[in-house]
Amino acid sequence: MQGQRTFTAVRAFVNVVYYAVTLLALVVVILKSMAFVMGSNELTDTTRQLTVNFDVKAFPPKDTLPPQLIYGSLKNAALEKKQDMYTLRTTARSPLGIYSFFITILGAIAVITGMGWLRKIFRDTSEKVPFLAINAKRIRNIGLLLIAADAARLIGYFIFNRMTNPYFTPYFQQLVDVGNSFWMGLLLLALAVVYKRGVEIYQENQLTI
C-alpha cells in the first residue's frame, strides 16, 4: 500500500514536471522567435540588444605558465583562475543566430517528446498491470533520444567551430557538455531489454493463470 501511494505521488510529480517543462520550452521558443523577428543584422549595443550567446575557450599561442591559484583561509583548497574564457555574442539574424534558433526548436521538441513518453509510462502503469509492452518501447525511445541528444551536441560542436573560427583570432572552441546523456541513454536501453523480458514473463504468467 505504501508503494502504491509513492507511485501515485511520483506519477503526479511527473505530470507537473511535464507541463512545467512544456511551458518553459514554449517560452524559450517564443523568446527566441521574438529575438529573431525584432533583432538586427549588426551587433551594436550588447547591453540593450537581444543577442545569442555561446561560451567559448580561446587557445592563443603562448608559453605554458603555471596556474594562478588564489588561496583562502583553508589550507587544503585553492581557487584556480581560468584564462581565455569568453562569451561569443552574435545577433539572432546572423547565420550563427539562425543555427541557434533551429537547435533551440529541435531541443524543445526533443525535451517535450521525451517527457511525454515518461508521462505515458507512469500514466499507463498500475498495480494491476505493472508490465506493458508499449512501455518497453517508450523506455527504449527515451534512451535513443538521450543518445541522439549527445550526438547532436557533438555535431553542433564541429558546426559551431566551422562557422566561427575562420573569422576570429585566436582560435577558440565552444564549451559543450558531452557524455552524460550518452551513458544515461545506454542505461535506459539496457533497462528496456530487462523490462521487455519482464513483460514476456508477466504475459506467460497471465496465460498460465
N, C-alpha and C positions, 0 to 999 in steps of 0.2 A: 504493500500500500504506500509505503514511504517512497519507493522507487517510482511509482506511478505519479505521485504528486511532484516529485522532482522533474520527471519527464514533461509533465504538463507545464511546469514553470519554465523549463528550458524552451519548450515549444512557443510559449507566449513571448519569451525574450527574443527568440529568433524572428518572430513576426514583427516585433517592434523594431529590431535592428534592420530588417529587410526594408520596411517603409522609411526608416530614417536614412539608410544608405541610398535608397532610390531618390528621396527628396534631395539629399546632398549632391548626388550625381547630376540631377536635373539643374540644380542651382549653379553648379560648376559649368555645365554646358551652356547655360543661359549667359553667365558672366563672360565666358569665352566668346560667345556669339556677339555679345554687346561690344566687347573689345575689338572684335574683327570689323563690325559694322561702323563703330564710332572712331576707330583708330585711324592713324595717318600712315603714310608711306615712309616718312622720315622720322628718325629719332631726334627729338629736340630737347624736351624738358622731362627728365626721368622722374622728377618729383611730382608732376601733375599728369603726366602722360601714362595711359594704360600700356604696360609692356608685358612681354613674355620673358620669363627669367629662367636661366639654366645655371646650375652650379658647376664650375669647371676648375680644373687644376692645370696651371701652366708648367711647362718644362723648359725654362730658359737655359742656354748653355752657361754653366758656371762651375766653379770648383766645388768639390764636396766639402761642406762645412759641418761641424758638429751641431747637433740640435740645440736650440735655445730653450733652456729649462728655467722655469720660474718656481722657486721653492717657497713654500708657506711655512706654517708652524709645525706641520707634520714632518717627521724625519724620514718616512718611508714612501713619500709620494711627491710628485712634482708635475707642473703643467708644462707641456711641450708646445711651443708656438709653431703653428703651421704656416708655412710660407707659400707664396704663389697661388693662393686660393682666390678665385674671382667669381663674380656673378655676371654672366653674359646677358645683357638686356637687348631686346630687339622688339620691333613693332609687330602687332598682331597681323598686319598685312604683308609682312615680309615672307619670303619663302620658308624661313625657319618658323615664323609665326603660324603660317598655314599648316606646316607639318605638325606643329604642336597642337593645333586645333583638331586635326583629324586623329591624332594619337589620343587626345582627351575624349573624343567621341567614342573611339574604339574601347578605351579603358572603361568608360561609363557603361557601355553595353555589356562588356565582359563582367564587370562587378555586379550589375543588376541581374544578369543571367545566372551567374554563379550563386548569388544569394537566393535567387528564385528556386533553383534546384535544391538548395539546402532547406529552404522553407517547405518545399513539397515533400522532402524526406520526412521531416517532423510532422507534417500535416497528415500524411498517409499511414504513418506507423502508429500502431496501437498495441495495447497489451494483448488483445485477442489475435491480432495479425502482426506479429513482430517482424516478419521477413517478407519482403515483396521483391519480385524480380526487377521491377522498374526502378527500385531504389538502388540496386546494384549498378544499373546503368547510370543513374544520377551521380553516384559516388565516383564512378569511372570518369564521367564527363567533367566533374569538378577537378579531378586530378589532372586530366588532359588540359583543362583551361589554365590551371596554375603553371603547368609546364610550358604551355604556349605563351603565357604572360612573361616568363623569364626569357624565352626565345625572342619575343618581341622587344624586350628591353635590350638584349644583346644586339639585335639587328639595328635598333634605334641608335645604339651607341656608335656603330660604324657609320650610319647615315648622318648623324649629327656631326661627327668629326669630318666626314667627307664634305659636308655643306659649309663648314665654318673655317677649317684650318687653312685653306688656300688664301684667306683674306686677313689673317692675323699673324702677328709675330709678337711674342714667341709661340711655339707650338703648345697646344693645350688639349686636354681630353675632358669629356663630360664625366661627372661623378655619378655612377649608377650603382644600384644595389642588385646584384645578380647572384642567384644560387639558392636563396631561402625558398622561393616558390617552387623551384625545380625539385628539391628534396621533399617538400611537402606534397607535391603532386605525385611523386613516386610512391610515397607512403600511402596516399589515397588509392592509387592503382592497386597496390598490394591488398589494401583493405577491401577494395571492391571484389577482388578474387575470393578472399575469405568469406565475404558477405554472400557472394553468389553461391558458394558451396553451402553456406548455412540455409539459403533459400531452397536448394535441392534437398537437403536433409529434412527441412521442415515440410516440404511438399510430400516427400516419401512417408513421413510420419502421419500426415493427414490422410493419405491414401490407406495406410495400414489401419488407422482407427476406423 
